[in-house]
């Protein structure tokens, strides 16, 4: 009989970054790599203080990190963006 290990620990947020080369993407890093999930729900993420009219268009897993794609760039200076709320539930 196979021996299965189940990871019950919820990953914690390490960082969320907006890069100057892609101001409409937020790259979210957790305490452990996130496994690719084709059904990752956008509803699992809440973004606060977005500029008017900017919406979340997609949430995908890329190389163990969550990539949030927005309808437009969020800031002129990515370093200044600090208001991001992410899920506390398992994704």
ROSE-4610 file (N, C-alpha, C; in Angstrom, 1 decimal, always signed):
// ROSE-4610
residu = [X/X/X/X/X/X/X/X/X/X/X/X/X/X/X/X/X/X/X/X/X/X/X/X/X/X/X/X/X/X/X/X/X/X/X/X/X/X/X/X/X/X/X/X/X/X/X/X/X/X/X/X/X/X/X/X/X/X/X/X/X/X/X/X/X/X/X/X/X/X/X/X/X/X/X/X/X/X/X/X/X/X/X/X/X/X/X/X/X/X/X/X/X/X/X/X/X/X/X/X/X/X/X/X/X/X/X/X/X/X/X/X/X/X/X/X/X/X/X/X/X/X/X/X/X/X/X/X/X/X/X/X/X/X/X/X/X/X/X/X/X/X/X/X/X/X/X/X/X/X/X/X/X/X/X/X/X/X/X/X/X/X/X/X/X/X/X/X/X/X/X/X/X/X/X/X/X/X/X/X/X/X/X/X/X/X/X/X/X/X/X/X/X/X/X/X/X/X/X/X/X/X/X/X/X/X/X/X/X/X/X/X/X/X/X/X/X/X/X/X/X/X/X/X/X/X/X/X/X/X/X/X/X/X/X/X/X/X/X/X/X/X/X/X/X/X/X/X/X/X/X/X/X/X/X/X/X/X/X/X/X/X/X/X/X/X/X/X/X/X/X/X/X]
num = [1/1/1/2/2/2/3/3/3/4/4/4/5/5/5/6/6/6/7/7/7/8/8/8/9/9/9/10/10/10/11/11/11/12/12/12/13/13/13/14/14/14/15/15/15/16/16/16/17/17/17/18/18/18/19/19/19/20/20/20/21/21/21/22/22/22/23/23/23/24/24/24/25/25/25/26/26/26/27/27/27/28/28/28/29/29/29/30/30/30/31/31/31/32/32/32/33/33/33/34/34/34/35/35/35/36/36/36/37/37/37/38/38/38/39/39/39/40/40/40/41/41/41/42/42/42/43/43/43/44/44/44/45/45/45/46/46/46/47/47/47/48/48/48/49/49/49/50/50/50/51/51/51/52/52/52/53/53/53/54/54/54/55/55/55/56/56/56/57/57/57/58/58/58/59/59/59/60/60/60/61/61/61/62/62/62/63/63/63/64/64/64/65/65/65/66/66/66/67/67/67/68/68/68/69/69/69/70/70/70/71/71/71/72/72/72/73/73/73/74/74/74/75/75/75/76/76/76/77/77/77/78/78/78/79/79/79/80/80/80/81/81/81/82/82/82/83/83/83/84/84/84/85/85/85/86/86/86/87/87/87/88/88/88/89/89/89/90/90/90/91/91/91]
x = [+0.8/+0.0/+0.9/+0.6/+1.4/+1.3/+2.4/+2.4/+2.2/+1.2/+0.8/+1.1/+1.7/+1.9/+1.0/+0.2/-0.7/-0.2/+0.0/+0.4/-0.8/-0.9/-2.1/-1.8/-0.5/-0.1/-0.5/-1.1/-1.5/-0.3/+0.0/+1.1/+0.8/+1.9/+1.7/+2.3/+1.8/+2.3/+3.7/+4.6/+5.9/+6.1/+5.6/+5.7/+4.7/+4.4/+3.6/+4.3/+4.6/+5.4/+4.8/+4.9/+4.6/+5.9/+6.2/+7.4/+7.2/+8.2/+8.0/+7.8/+8.2/+8.0/+6.6/+5.8/+4.5/+3.6/+3.2/+2.5/+1.1/+0.6/-0.7/-0.7/+0.5/+0.7/+1.2/+0.6/+1.1/+1.6/+2.9/+3.5/+3.5/+2.8/+2.7/+3.5/+4.4/+5.2/+4.7/+4.6/+4.1/+5.3/+5.1/+6.2/+6.6/+5.8/+6.1/+5.6/+6.2/+5.7/+4.2/+3.4/+2.0/+2.0/+1.3/+1.2/+0.2/+0.6/-0.3/-1.7/-2.7/-4.1/-4.9/-5.4/-6.1/-7.4/-7.9/-9.1/-8.9/-7.8/-7.5/-8.5/-9.4/-10.5/-10.0/-10.4/-10.1/-10.7/-11.8/-12.6/-11.8/-10.7/-9.8/-9.0/-9.0/-8.1/-8.9/-8.6/-9.2/-8.1/-8.3/-7.3/-8.0/-7.4/-7.9/-7.2/-7.9/-7.3/-6.8/-7.5/-7.1/-7.6/-6.9/-7.4/-8.8/-9.7/-11.0/-11.0/-11.9/-12.0/-11.1/-10.1/-9.1/-9.7/-9.7/-10.3/-9.3/-9.5/-8.7/-9.2/-8.3/-8.7/-8.4/-7.3/-6.9/-6.0/-6.1/-5.2/-4.6/-3.3/-2.6/-1.4/-1.0/+0.2/+1.4/+2.5/+3.6/+4.9/+5.5/+6.7/+6.6/+5.4/+5.2/+4.7/+4.6/+4.1/+2.7/+1.9/+0.6/+0.8/+0.3/+0.4/-1.0/-1.3/-2.5/-2.4/-3.3/-3.3/-4.5/-4.2/-5.2/-5.5/-6.7/-7.1/-6.3/-5.5/-4.6/-3.5/-2.5/-1.4/-1.9/-1.4/-1.9/-1.2/+0.0/+0.7/+1.8/+2.1/+3.2/+4.6/+4.6/+5.8/+5.5/+5.8/+5.5/+6.0/+7.0/+7.6/+6.6/+5.7/+4.8/+3.5/+3.3/+2.0/+2.1/+1.3/+1.5/+0.1/-1.0/-2.3/-2.8/-2.5/-2.9/-3.4/-4.6/-5.1/-5.2/-4.7/-4.7/-5.4/-5.7/-6.6/-6.0/-6.9/-6.4/-6.9/-7.7/-8.1/-7.2/-7.2/-6.4/-6.7/-5.7/-5.9/-5.4]
y = [-1.2/+0.0/+1.2/+2.2/+3.4/+4.3/+5.0/+5.9/+7.3/+7.9/+9.3/+10.3/+11.4/+12.5/+13.7/+14.1/+15.2/+16.5/+17.5/+18.8/+19.6/+19.8/+20.5/+22.0/+22.3/+23.7/+24.7/+25.8/+26.8/+27.7/+27.9/+28.7/+30.2/+30.8/+32.2/+33.2/+34.4/+35.4/+35.8/+35.8/+36.3/+37.7/+37.8/+39.1/+39.2/+40.4/+40.7/+41.8/+41.6/+42.6/+43.0/+44.2/+44.8/+45.2/+44.7/+45.1/+46.2/+47.0/+48.1/+47.6/+46.4/+45.8/+45.3/+45.1/+44.6/+45.1/+46.4/+47.0/+46.5/+45.7/+45.1/+43.7/+43.3/+42.0/+42.1/+41.3/+41.2/+39.8/+39.7/+38.4/+38.1/+37.1/+36.8/+35.5/+35.7/+34.6/+34.1/+32.8/+32.3/+31.5/+31.1/+30.4/+29.1/+28.5/+27.3/+27.4/+26.7/+26.8/+26.4/+27.1/+26.7/+25.8/+24.7/+23.8/+24.3/+24.0/+24.5/+24.0/+24.9/+24.5/+25.2/+24.4/+24.9/+25.6/+25.3/+25.9/+26.9/+27.6/+28.6/+29.7/+29.9/+30.9/+32.3/+33.2/+34.6/+35.1/+34.5/+34.9/+34.6/+33.9/+33.6/+34.8/+35.8/+37.0/+38.2/+39.1/+40.4/+41.5/+42.4/+43.5/+44.8/+45.4/+46.7/+47.9/+49.0/+50.3/+50.3/+49.5/+49.6/+50.9/+51.4/+52.6/+52.3/+53.3/+53.1/+52.4/+51.4/+50.7/+49.6/+49.4/+48.3/+47.1/+46.0/+44.7/+43.6/+42.5/+41.3/+40.5/+40.2/+39.5/+38.0/+37.7/+36.3/+36.0/+34.8/+34.3/+33.0/+32.9/+31.7/+31.4/+30.1/+29.7/+29.6/+30.3/+30.3/+30.0/+28.9/+28.6/+28.7/+28.2/+28.1/+29.4/+30.4/+31.7/+32.0/+32.8/+33.2/+34.5/+34.5/+35.7/+36.2/+37.4/+38.1/+39.1/+38.9/+39.8/+40.8/+42.1/+43.1/+43.7/+44.4/+45.0/+46.2/+46.8/+47.9/+47.9/+48.8/+48.9/+49.6/+49.2/+49.7/+51.0/+51.2/+52.4/+52.8/+54.1/+54.6/+54.2/+54.0/+53.6/+52.3/+51.2/+49.9/+49.8/+50.5/+50.4/+51.0/+52.0/+52.6/+51.9/+50.8/+50.1/+49.1/+49.4/+48.6/+48.1/+48.4/+47.9/+46.7/+45.6/+44.3/+43.4/+42.8/+41.8/+40.5/+39.5/+38.2/+37.2/+36.0/+35.1/+34.5/+34.2/+33.5/+32.0/+31.7/+30.3/+29.6/+28.3/+27.5/+27.6/+27.7/+27.9/+26.6]
z = [+0.0/+0.0/+0.0/-0.9/-0.9/+0.3/+0.6/+1.8/+1.3/+1.7/+1.3/+2.4/+2.0/+3.0/+2.6/+3.5/+3.2/+3.9/+3.1/+3.6/+4.1/+5.4/+5.9/+6.3/+6.2/+6.5/+5.4/+5.8/+4.9/+4.6/+3.3/+2.9/+3.4/+3.9/+4.3/+3.3/+3.2/+2.3/+2.7/+1.7/+1.8/+1.2/+0.0/-0.7/-1.9/-2.3/-3.4/-4.2/-5.4/-6.1/-7.4/-7.8/-9.1/-9.7/-10.9/-11.6/-12.6/-12.8/-13.8/-15.2/-15.5/-16.8/-17.1/-16.0/-16.1/-15.0/-15.1/-14.0/-13.8/-14.7/-14.6/-14.0/-13.5/-12.8/-11.4/-10.5/-9.2/-9.0/-8.6/-8.4/-6.9/-6.5/-5.1/-4.7/-3.7/-3.3/-1.9/-1.7/-0.4/+0.2/+1.4/+2.2/+1.6/+0.7/+0.0/-1.4/-2.4/-3.8/-3.8/-4.6/-4.9/-6.1/-5.9/-7.0/-8.1/-9.3/-10.4/-10.2/-10.4/-10.2/-11.3/-12.2/-13.4/-13.0/-11.8/-11.3/-10.2/-10.1/-9.1/-9.3/-8.3/-8.4/-8.2/-9.0/-8.8/-7.5/-7.1/-5.9/-4.7/-4.8/-3.6/-3.2/-4.1/-3.9/-3.8/-2.8/-2.7/-2.8/-3.7/-3.8/-3.3/-2.4/-1.9/-2.5/-2.6/-3.0/-4.4/-5.3/-6.7/-7.3/-8.3/-9.0/-9.6/-9.7/-10.3/-11.6/-11.8/-13.0/-13.2/-12.3/-12.5/-11.8/-12.5/-12.0/-12.1/-11.4/-11.5/-12.6/-13.6/-14.8/-14.7/-14.0/-13.9/-12.7/-12.3/-11.2/-11.7/-11.8/-12.3/-11.5/-11.6/-10.9/-11.9/-11.7/-12.6/-11.7/-12.0/-11.2/-9.7/-9.2/-7.8/-7.2/-8.0/-7.4/-8.1/-7.4/-7.9/-8.7/-9.9/-10.8/-10.9/-10.4/-10.6/-11.7/-12.7/-13.9/-13.7/-13.8/-13.7/-15.0/-15.1/-16.4/-16.8/-15.9/-16.2/-15.2/-15.5/-14.5/-13.3/-12.1/-10.9/-10.3/-10.7/-10.2/-11.2/-11.1/-11.9/-11.3/-10.0/-9.3/-8.5/-9.0/-8.3/-6.9/-6.5/-5.2/-4.2/-4.6/-3.7/-3.4/-4.1/-4.0/-2.7/-1.7/-0.5/+0.0/-0.6/-0.1/-0.9/-0.4/-1.1/+0.0/-0.2/+0.7/+0.0/+0.6/-0.1/+0.8/+0.3/+1.0/+2.3/+3.2/+4.4/+4.3/+3.3/+3.1/+2.2/+2.2/+1.4/-0.1/-0.9/-2.4/-3.1]
